[in-house]
Amino acid sequence: CLSDYDNTLHQLNEVPADPDVGKSMTELVEIRGYSIESHYVTTSDGYILNMFRIPNGKNEEIKNDLNSKPAVILQHGLLDSSFAWICNYEDESLGYILADAGFDVWFGNNRGNRFSRNHTTYDPDDGTSTFWDFTYDDMASYDVPAMINYVSELTNNNKVGWVGHSEGTIQMFAAASESKNEYVQNAINKISVFVALAPVAYVYNVRPYLKALAADHLVDAMYDKGIYEIGKWDDQLNVLAPELCQKIEYGCELFLDIIGGPSIHNMNASRIQVYVSGTPAGTSMRNFLHWEQAVNKNTFQKFDYGSDEENMKYYNTTTPPYYDLNQIPSTFNIALFSGSMDWLADPTDVNRLKSELPSDTIVYDHVTPGYAHLDYTWAYNANHKIYNQV
């Protein structure tokens, strides 16, 4: 009968509520038994970035002098935050794994996400675009060096590791290729190794429906209507989404697969309710527009302001400058981790990236069969398939 059918669907789709849903970054880390610190880093253009730090392993004696420990920065992807690196269990999340392995672990948060909505002058909630007129160009030019310099100076480490996922890789590729920017290059020279998870510089070969959305110029229209922030973390969305994913677990898994590629036996679907309680975490509409331009143009290029006059104003040329990956110093060590089922860091685009990088820079190159875009931070088996190599 119909009621029996409904009960069957209910049993198939609904999973128990996870006690980690709704926990903050700090709460989740402390529940796992680790200490956590909050730091504020001000960029040279006034954005205030909230970085988190796990200075010690779970069972490690807390020491006042941490200068002997190697430091590493974990940098999140688009619409994500530092939450991505600690939202699984301690033997599954890279943040905990690195802390237990003896690293001084730092978590970056790009301008405009839920943790970094602050500026020395601008107000993100004043209804204007002033705070929000940034893209990953600015993350490369300002956020990357500010975070590297802060961690290097505070920990007294001449070298710092960088592990990026998705947008956390494109901002580093952009920064490292800015050979004429002395401020950025001084910071880049402090990187011991750049681990690129789901590496992105080109995104032309995303799935056709994503290309269709980019070609529709919906983002442009939203910006023109005064909508300057996208994917904002808020109490309503990030409470409703976990409840929805608890009730229809398979539907949420399918939605995420459509965006980032099918996670084939890699993700604990019952944990999706936890992931979406902290994601999306927000960014600027202009940043989203920059990604849209990359999909449409098949270039790794600075933001196009839409007219010769505006581009001349910012770049002194009518065409936005291209990022030249060949300008990355040969001494810059890059470890690449890509997935065969990644629909955002598509294998074709990743291969183009590899071909344009100076060959001496690639110190490790690993392709994981069956891995999709979100598996690098959310998969329960990333510890065995990826992190033990990191």
MARROTI-882718 format. One record per residue (C-alpha): residue number from 0; residue in three letters; x, y, z. Coordinates in pm, whole numbers, plus 50000, padded with zeros to 5 digits. Example, Ala and Ser with C-alpha at 12.3 -4.5 7.8 and 13.67 -1.06 7.14 Angstrom:
REM residues 2
vexdo; kolpa; px; py; pz
0; ALA; 51230; 49550; 50780
1; SER; 51367; 49894; 50714
REM end
This chain:
REM residues 390
vexdo; kolpa; px; py; pz
0; CYS; 50000; 50000; 50000
1; LEU; 50102; 50364; 49967
2; SER; 50181; 50402; 50337
3; ASP; 50420; 50105; 50321
4; TYR; 50593; 50266; 50020
5; ASP; 50630; 50593; 50208
6; ASN; 50776; 50413; 50509
7; THR; 51028; 50236; 50284
8; LEU; 51142; 50566; 50133
9; HIS; 51169; 50712; 50483
10; GLN; 51390; 50423; 50595
11; LEU; 51607; 50449; 50284
12; ASN; 51662; 50822; 50300
13; GLU; 51654; 50940; 50660
14; VAL; 51964; 50905; 50875
15; PRO; 52008; 50983; 51245
16; ALA; 52086; 51341; 51338
17; ASP; 52461; 51385; 51380
18; PRO; 52565; 51551; 51709
19; ASP; 52835; 51748; 51523
20; VAL; 52575; 51946; 51329
21; GLY; 52584; 52313; 51423
22; LYS; 52914; 52296; 51607
23; SER; 53147; 52589; 51544
24; MET; 53505; 52551; 51425
25; THR; 53632; 52596; 51779
26; GLU; 53374; 52365; 51937
27; LEU; 53439; 52083; 51693
28; VAL; 53816; 52095; 51739
29; GLU; 53790; 52107; 52119
30; ILE; 53541; 51819; 52124
31; ARG; 53802; 51612; 51940
32; GLY; 54048; 51687; 52221
33; TYR; 54272; 51946; 52053
34; SER; 54359; 52301; 52154
35; ILE; 54276; 52578; 51905
36; GLU; 54369; 52944; 51874
37; SER; 54213; 53229; 51677
38; HIS; 54436; 53487; 51506
39; TYR; 54360; 53797; 51301
40; VAL; 54576; 53893; 51005
41; THR; 54538; 54234; 50838
42; THR; 54628; 54250; 50470
43; SER; 54803; 54550; 50316
44; ASP; 54469; 54658; 50163
45; GLY; 54287; 54645; 50498
46; TYR; 54101; 54311; 50499
47; ILE; 54108; 54132; 50833
48; LEU; 54146; 53757; 50792
49; ASN; 54062; 53516; 51072
50; MET; 54314; 53232; 51087
51; PHE; 54286; 52937; 51324
52; ARG; 54569; 52733; 51467
53; ILE; 54608; 52387; 51618
54; PRO; 54953; 52415; 51776
55; ASN; 54978; 52067; 51925
56; GLY; 54876; 51709; 51862
57; LYS; 54601; 51551; 52067
58; ASN; 54829; 51358; 52299
59; GLU; 55124; 51593; 52274
60; GLU; 55250; 51780; 52574
61; ILE; 55167; 52150; 52532
62; LYS; 55484; 52351; 52492
63; ASN; 55530; 52725; 52513
64; ASP; 55815; 52717; 52262
65; LEU; 55678; 52591; 51931
66; ASN; 55953; 52737; 51713
67; SER; 56106; 52396; 51650
68; LYS; 55789; 52266; 51484
69; PRO; 55733; 52290; 51107
70; ALA; 55437; 52512; 51019
71; VAL; 55177; 52448; 50748
72; ILE; 54882; 52653; 50619
73; LEU; 54566; 52477; 50499
74; GLN; 54369; 52690; 50252
75; HIS; 54008; 52613; 50161
76; GLY; 53820; 52617; 49830
77; LEU; 53551; 52838; 49677
78; LEU; 53253; 52908; 49908
79; ASP; 53431; 52711; 50179
80; SER; 53621; 52790; 50497
81; SER; 53871; 52646; 50742
82; PHE; 53585; 52426; 50867
83; ALA; 53652; 52191; 50574
84; TRP; 53979; 52070; 50724
85; ILE; 53840; 51963; 51065
86; CYS; 53478; 51857; 51001
87; ASN; 53545; 51482; 50995
88; TYR; 53681; 51262; 51273
89; GLU; 54038; 51305; 51398
90; ASP; 54171; 51014; 51192
91; GLU; 54000; 51145; 50876
92; SER; 54053; 51525; 50871
93; LEU; 54386; 51661; 50752
94; GLY; 54402; 51929; 51021
95; TYR; 54409; 51675; 51303
96; ILE; 54632; 51431; 51114
97; LEU; 54900; 51694; 51055
98; ALA; 54881; 51814; 51417
99; ASP; 54931; 51458; 51543
100; ALA; 55221; 51419; 51298
101; GLY; 55407; 51703; 51471
102; PHE; 55308; 52005; 51260
103; ASP; 55205; 52350; 51377
104; VAL; 54880; 52366; 51178
105; TRP; 54729; 52694; 51055
106; PHE; 54397; 52737; 50879
107; GLY; 54345; 53027; 50640
108; ASN; 54017; 53201; 50559
109; ASN; 53993; 53411; 50245
110; ARG; 53843; 53759; 50250
111; GLY; 53465; 53763; 50250
112; ASN; 53392; 53419; 50394
113; ARG; 53210; 53370; 50724
114; PHE; 53527; 53415; 50930
115; SER; 53679; 53704; 50735
116; ARG; 53399; 53959; 50691
117; ASN; 53601; 54242; 50842
118; HIS; 53799; 54539; 50717
119; THR; 53979; 54832; 50876
120; THR; 53751; 55075; 50688
121; TYR; 53484; 54902; 50478
122; ASP; 53158; 54758; 50610
123; PRO; 53040; 54436; 50440
124; ASP; 52681; 54510; 50539
125; ASP; 52647; 54873; 50428
126; GLY; 52465; 54783; 50106
127; THR; 52746; 54898; 49876
128; SER; 52995; 54696; 49674
129; THR; 53301; 54856; 49835
130; PHE; 53392; 54565; 50064
131; TRP; 53293; 54305; 49802
132; ASP; 53484; 54430; 49498
133; PHE; 53746; 54155; 49508
134; THR; 53829; 53830; 49329
135; TYR; 54093; 53560; 49364
136; ASP; 54334; 53813; 49208
137; ASP; 54323; 53997; 49540
138; MET; 54351; 53675; 49738
139; ALA; 54671; 53605; 49543
140; SER; 54813; 53956; 49577
141; TYR; 54716; 54027; 49938
142; ASP; 54573; 53731; 50132
143; VAL; 54842; 53478; 50036
144; PRO; 55146; 53690; 50134
145; ALA; 54976; 53827; 50446
146; MET; 54903; 53479; 50582
147; ILE; 55244; 53337; 50490
148; ASN; 55430; 53629; 50645
149; TYR; 55220; 53619; 50963
150; VAL; 55274; 53247; 51021
151; SER; 55642; 53265; 50932
152; GLU; 55708; 53552; 51169
153; LEU; 55500; 53422; 51460
154; THR; 55646; 53071; 51446
155; ASN; 55997; 53186; 51354
156; ASN; 55994; 52948; 51057
157; ASN; 56183; 53055; 50746
158; LYS; 55981; 52803; 50547
159; VAL; 55608; 52728; 50567
160; GLY; 55407; 52456; 50391
161; TRP; 55090; 52538; 50197
162; VAL; 54813; 52286; 50129
163; GLY; 54540; 52426; 49908
164; HIS; 54213; 52282; 49785
165; SER; 54049; 52418; 49468
166; GLU; 54045; 52798; 49512
167; GLY; 54320; 52750; 49767
168; THR; 54531; 52632; 49472
169; ILE; 54434; 52891; 49209
170; GLN; 54528; 53178; 49441
171; MET; 54867; 53018; 49499
172; PHE; 54930; 52949; 49129
173; ALA; 54839; 53313; 49059
174; ALA; 55062; 53444; 49339
175; ALA; 55359; 53228; 49245
176; SER; 55342; 53341; 48881
177; GLU; 55356; 53712; 48974
178; SER; 55730; 53730; 48924
179; LYS; 55741; 54112; 48911
180; ASN; 55558; 54165; 49240
181; GLU; 55840; 54177; 49494
182; TYR; 55609; 54173; 49798
183; VAL; 55433; 53857; 49678
184; GLN; 55753; 53684; 49567
185; ASN; 55921; 53746; 49902
186; ALA; 55636; 53554; 50063
187; ILE; 55636; 53281; 49796
188; ASN; 56005; 53221; 49867
189; LYS; 55904; 53116; 50218
190; ILE; 55696; 52821; 50091
191; SER; 55869; 52486; 50145
192; VAL; 55617; 52291; 49937
193; PHE; 55283; 52371; 49777
194; VAL; 55046; 52073; 49795
195; ALA; 54767; 52128; 49541
196; LEU; 54456; 51918; 49605
197; ALA; 54214; 51931; 49308
198; PRO; 54448; 52183; 49139
199; VAL; 54283; 52461; 48943
200; ALA; 54411; 52722; 48701
201; TYR; 54180; 52641; 48409
202; VAL; 53811; 52547; 48437
203; TYR; 53701; 52544; 48072
204; ASN; 53615; 52174; 48066
205; VAL; 53357; 52172; 48344
206; ARG; 53034; 51987; 48269
207; PRO; 52803; 52134; 48000
208; TYR; 52533; 52242; 48246
209; LEU; 52790; 52441; 48443
210; LYS; 52915; 52599; 48121
211; ALA; 52556; 52687; 48031
212; LEU; 52509; 52859; 48366
213; ALA; 52831; 53055; 48316
214; ALA; 52727; 53159; 47964
215; ASP; 52390; 53279; 48094
216; HIS; 52558; 53573; 48274
217; LEU; 52325; 53532; 48571
218; VAL; 52603; 53641; 48806
219; ASP; 52650; 53966; 48613
220; ALA; 52279; 54037; 48639
221; MET; 52276; 53976; 49014
222; TYR; 52572; 54208; 49066
223; ASP; 52403; 54478; 48857
224; LYS; 52098; 54447; 49085
225; GLY; 52307; 54522; 49392
226; ILE; 52368; 54166; 49513
227; TYR; 52736; 54166; 49605
228; GLU; 52769; 53858; 49827
229; ILE; 52692; 53496; 49736
230; GLY; 52664; 53182; 49946
231; LYS; 52660; 53375; 50272
232; TRP; 52670; 53159; 50581
233; ASP; 52367; 53229; 50797
234; ASP; 52178; 53068; 51081
235; GLN; 51872; 52987; 50870
236; LEU; 52033; 52826; 50563
237; ASN; 52297; 52640; 50758
238; VAL; 52036; 52503; 50998
239; LEU; 51778; 52413; 50732
240; ALA; 52030; 52240; 50503
241; PRO; 52147; 51985; 50765
242; GLU; 51787; 51902; 50852
243; LEU; 51711; 51851; 50485
244; CYS; 52017; 51631; 50434
245; GLN; 51925; 51425; 50736
246; LYS; 51578; 51362; 50593
247; ILE; 51684; 51299; 50232
248; GLU; 52046; 51197; 50255
249; TYR; 52059; 51054; 49902
250; GLY; 51917; 51372; 49749
251; CYS; 52190; 51585; 49907
252; GLU; 52459; 51341; 49798
253; LEU; 52326; 51351; 49442
254; PHE; 52323; 51732; 49441
255; LEU; 52688; 51747; 49552
256; ASP; 52784; 51485; 49294
257; ILE; 52630; 51697; 49017
258; ILE; 52848; 51992; 49117
259; GLY; 53186; 51834; 49191
260; GLY; 53163; 51492; 49031
261; PRO; 53043; 51156; 49163
262; SER; 53206; 51052; 49488
263; ILE; 53224; 50679; 49427
264; HIS; 53228; 50499; 49763
265; ASN; 53445; 50774; 49912
266; MET; 53208; 50985; 50117
267; ASN; 53018; 50901; 50434
268; ALA; 52682; 51037; 50316
269; SER; 52542; 51045; 50669
270; ARG; 52800; 51318; 50746
271; ILE; 52678; 51552; 50470
272; GLN; 52447; 51713; 50725
273; VAL; 52759; 51818; 50918
274; TYR; 52938; 51951; 50611
275; VAL; 52648; 52171; 50500
276; SER; 52608; 52310; 50852
277; GLY; 52932; 52498; 50783
278; THR; 52917; 52529; 50405
279; PRO; 52864; 52740; 50198
280; ALA; 53065; 53001; 50384
281; GLY; 53033; 53289; 50137
282; THR; 53237; 53496; 49893
283; SER; 53188; 53799; 49671
284; MET; 52970; 53800; 49363
285; ARG; 53263; 53954; 49175
286; ASN; 53481; 53658; 49269
287; PHE; 53211; 53428; 49136
288; LEU; 53205; 53638; 48819
289; HIS; 53580; 53588; 48780
290; TRP; 53529; 53212; 48792
291; GLU; 53252; 53252; 48534
292; GLN; 53490; 53440; 48304
293; ALA; 53746; 53159; 48335
294; VAL; 53484; 52903; 48230
295; ASN; 53379; 53110; 47929
296; LYS; 53723; 53223; 47810
297; ASN; 53943; 52918; 47871
298; THR; 54216; 53141; 48012
299; PHE; 54407; 53188; 48336
300; GLN; 54371; 53562; 48343
301; LYS; 54305; 53854; 48573
302; PHE; 53953; 53986; 48620
303; ASP; 53797; 54151; 48315
304; TYR; 53621; 54473; 48412
305; GLY; 53409; 54458; 48097
306; SER; 53535; 54755; 47898
307; ASP; 53858; 54886; 47750
308; GLU; 53830; 55196; 47965
309; GLU; 53794; 55009; 48294
310; ASN; 54069; 54762; 48210
311; MET; 54300; 55050; 48119
312; LYS; 54221; 55206; 48456
313; TYR; 54332; 54898; 48650
314; TYR; 54592; 54737; 48422
315; ASN; 54708; 55012; 48184
316; THR; 54603; 54781; 47902
317; THR; 54267; 54705; 47739
318; THR; 54310; 54331; 47795
319; PRO; 54344; 54187; 48146
320; PRO; 54693; 54038; 48194
321; TYR; 54735; 53663; 48173
322; TYR; 54891; 53464; 48453
323; ASP; 55203; 53305; 48307
324; LEU; 55263; 52979; 48490
325; ASN; 55603; 52953; 48328
326; GLN; 55710; 53247; 48546
327; ILE; 55684; 53036; 48860
328; PRO; 56037; 52997; 49001
329; SER; 56199; 52662; 48925
330; THR; 56281; 52631; 49297
331; PHE; 55910; 52637; 49389
332; ASN; 55809; 52283; 49488
333; ILE; 55461; 52168; 49382
334; ALA; 55289; 51839; 49466
335; LEU; 54979; 51776; 49255
336; PHE; 54687; 51557; 49363
337; SER; 54402; 51525; 49111
338; GLY; 54106; 51293; 49067
339; SER; 53977; 51106; 48764
340; MET; 53614; 51191; 48849
341; ASP; 53667; 51558; 48935
342; TRP; 53417; 51768; 48735
343; LEU; 53552; 52105; 48852
344; ALA; 53925; 52036; 48830
345; ASP; 53865; 51833; 48514
346; PRO; 54154; 51604; 48408
347; THR; 54182; 51788; 48074
348; ASP; 54226; 52122; 48250
349; VAL; 54467; 51970; 48503
350; ASN; 54679; 51827; 48222
351; ARG; 54696; 52170; 48060
352; LEU; 54807; 52314; 48395
353; LYS; 55080; 52053; 48422
354; SER; 55202; 52124; 48069
355; GLU; 55244; 52494; 48144
356; LEU; 55423; 52458; 48478
357; PRO; 55803; 52457; 48468
358; SER; 55892; 52087; 48479
359; ASP; 56135; 52137; 48766
360; THR; 55857; 52264; 48992
361; ILE; 55652; 51942; 48992
362; VAL; 55803; 51723; 49263
363; TYR; 55504; 51489; 49293
364; ASP; 55209; 51410; 49069
365; HIS; 54936; 51172; 49179
366; VAL; 54602; 51097; 49012
367; THR; 54348; 50917; 49231
368; PRO; 54107; 50694; 49037
369; GLY; 53742; 50759; 49124
370; TYR; 53812; 51076; 49324
371; ALA; 53588; 51382; 49282
372; HIS; 53630; 51747; 49377
373; LEU; 53490; 51737; 49730
374; ASP; 53656; 51411; 49827
375; TYR; 53982; 51587; 49911
376; THR; 53834; 51741; 50226
377; TRP; 53522; 51534; 50298
378; ALA; 53601; 51173; 50200
379; TYR; 53634; 50931; 50489
380; ASN; 53915; 50748; 50306
381; ALA; 54121; 51058; 50212
382; ASN; 54351; 50974; 50504
383; HIS; 54463; 50655; 50327
384; LYS; 54433; 50764; 49963
385; ILE; 54574; 51118; 49990
386; TYR; 54684; 51244; 50331
387; ASN; 54943; 50977; 50404
388; GLN; 55127; 51100; 50092
389; VAL; 55086; 51465; 50190
REM end
